[in-house]
Amino acid sequence: MPLRPAFRVILLAGLACTWPLAAHAGDEKASAGRGAKMVKDMCARCHAVGLDGESTHKEAPPLRDIANRYPVDGLAEAFAEGIVVGHPDMPEFKLSPDAIADLLNYMRSLSLSSQTQ
């Protein structure tokens, strides 16, 4: 049975509206993947960076705990200005806007993953 013209228009409009959302979700996933690599390279020496495990530095909280304790978007400014708190021997660093977006998307993935477990 062929689709009625009005239904075709509604169906096509619905698909057109959801297409950008699917692309955006793919962008966030890729960004979170870059963030995961970054935290493994920069943070894993002291912090647990995955969904389980303990931090190797007793004063360095697991990143999943930070992601669940604080609103992830609220951390953007701290990452932009440079993290100078934390454990006493934590290095100071500043991140580019793209690196901050990748880190926040990775931390969001940790927070969302822990909510589903």
C-alpha positions in Angstrom: 0.0 0.0 0.0 1.6 3.3 -1.0 2.1 6.0 1.6 -0.3 9.0 1.5 1.5 12.2 0.4 0.9 14.0 3.7 2.4 11.0 5.6 5.4 11.1 3.3 6.0 14.7 4.1 5.8 14.1 7.8 8.1 11.1 7.6 10.7 13.0 5.6 10.5 16.0 7.9 11.0 13.7 10.9 14.0 12.1 9.3 15.5 15.5 8.3 15.2 16.7 11.9 16.9 13.6 13.4 19.7 13.4 11.0 21.8 16.2 12.6 21.2 14.6 16.0 22.7 11.3 14.8 25.7 13.2 13.4 26.1 15.1 16.6 26.1 11.9 18.7 28.8 10.5 16.5 30.8 13.7 17.0 30.5 13.4 20.8 31.5 9.8 20.7 34.6 10.6 18.6 35.4 13.5 21.0 35.0 11.3 24.0 37.4 8.8 22.4 40.0 11.6 22.0 39.3 12.6 25.6 39.9 9.0 26.7 43.3 8.9 25.0 44.2 12.3 26.5 43.4 11.2 30.1 45.3 7.9 29.6 48.3 9.9 28.4 48.1 12.8 30.9 46.1 11.6 34.0 46.4 7.8 34.3 49.7 8.0 36.1 47.8 9.1 39.3 44.1 8.9 38.6 41.9 5.9 37.7 40.5 7.0 34.4 38.0 4.2 33.6 34.8 2.9 35.0 36.5 0.8 37.7 39.8 0.5 39.5 41.5 2.6 42.1 43.8 5.6 41.5 47.5 4.9 42.0 47.9 8.2 43.9 46.0 8.1 47.2 45.0 11.7 46.9 43.9 11.6 43.3 40.2 10.8 42.9 39.1 8.5 40.1 37.8 10.6 37.2 34.5 8.8 37.3 34.0 10.1 40.9 34.7 13.7 39.7 32.3 13.2 36.8 29.6 12.0 39.3 30.3 14.5 42.0 30.3 17.7 40.0 28.3 19.0 37.0 30.7 18.1 34.1 29.9 21.3 32.2 30.9 23.3 35.3 34.4 21.9 35.0 35.1 23.6 31.7 36.3 26.9 33.2 38.6 25.1 35.6 40.2 23.2 32.7 40.5 26.4 30.7 42.2 28.4 33.5 44.4 25.5 34.6 43.8 23.0 37.4 45.9 24.2 40.3 44.0 22.2 43.0 43.9 18.5 43.6 46.7 16.6 45.2 49.8 18.7 46.2 52.0 17.2 43.5 49.5 17.5 40.7 51.0 19.3 37.7 49.5 22.6 36.6 48.1 22.5 33.0 45.9 24.4 30.7 43.9 22.9 27.9 42.8 24.2 24.5 39.0 24.6 23.9 39.0 21.5 21.7 40.9 19.5 24.3 38.4 20.7 27.0 35.5 19.6 24.9 37.1 16.1 24.4 37.8 15.8 28.1 34.3 16.9 29.1 32.7 14.4 26.6 34.8 11.6 28.0 33.9 12.6 31.6 30.2 12.7 30.5 30.6 9.2 29.2 31.9 8.1 32.6 29.0 9.7 34.4 26.4 8.3 32.0 28.0 4.8 32.2 28.0 4.7 35.9 24.3 5.7 36.0 23.4 2.7 33.9 25.3 0.2 36.0 
